[in-house]
Amino acid sequence: MNTDIKYPNFLFIGAGKTGSKWLTKILKAHPQVFVASIDMYFFDRDINYSRGLSWYKSFFLNAKNSHIAVGELSHDYLYSKPAAKRIYKYNKDMKLIINIRNPVDLCFSTHNAEYNGGLTDLTFNDAMTLNDDLISQGKYYENINFYLQYFDRKNILILKYDELVNNKYEFIRNIFEFLNVINIKELGDIPAYNTAKKPRIKILGVIAKKSANLLRKFNLLSALSFFKNNSFVKKLFFTKKKSNILSADDKKKLIKYFIDDIKKTEKLTGLNLKNWY
């Protein structure tokens, strides 16, 4: 067996709330791609990194010669400078996938998840005023630029979430091409993984969030993956959420937090982001 392909040669590094769970399903279904557990957070979290490369590599032992692309998806890597340095140290030729979303929409989705998980009681507008960590999730320029100081631009695929929404087949084609695997258009028909949902009662959201963190802490990623994928568990804890969309006026008011960063990101990446401001 060719051991050169048994360990990661690509990573999805963020941002969050950009379809990473759906993308995981797409990649897992591709015969030339091997994906380990989602949200491993090896390179950015000290508690995981301290377990060593042997621990990390153990999640990829089932990769085969037929798997051209081997990797994992951890959407917090984008915001971590230590992660960038550690990934480079591990593999300076690592292929990185970045997917960015309108920052107001991303922060709104992030806030909803935090609220449902019992991490905040603030309204979204208050959170945007008081929570600098939330706002930082929607600022891409500094984070992308930091990765570009380490990795060759040709090894970083920077996508726009709008492309996934408008043409998911073209979106995955770009990823398959970047990973040098065949384009299987039909994989785009796989249904969305993480449609909007809310806890049946708020305490269930808190329990779900704390349970997930506990499973990560004790290195029970297989169990975490099972519970995330199990339809019975999801139905027990969550119910489908009614559409909760920001008005155009609200977006216009909140984009002030990001407009300078968007313009710099636009220049840095070459993406057309004018519909964001």
Summary of the structure (lengths in Angstrom):
residues: 277
radius of gyration: 18.5
end to end distance: 50.7
largest distance: 57.5
contacts: 808
relative contact order: 0.15
helix: 56%
strand: 11%
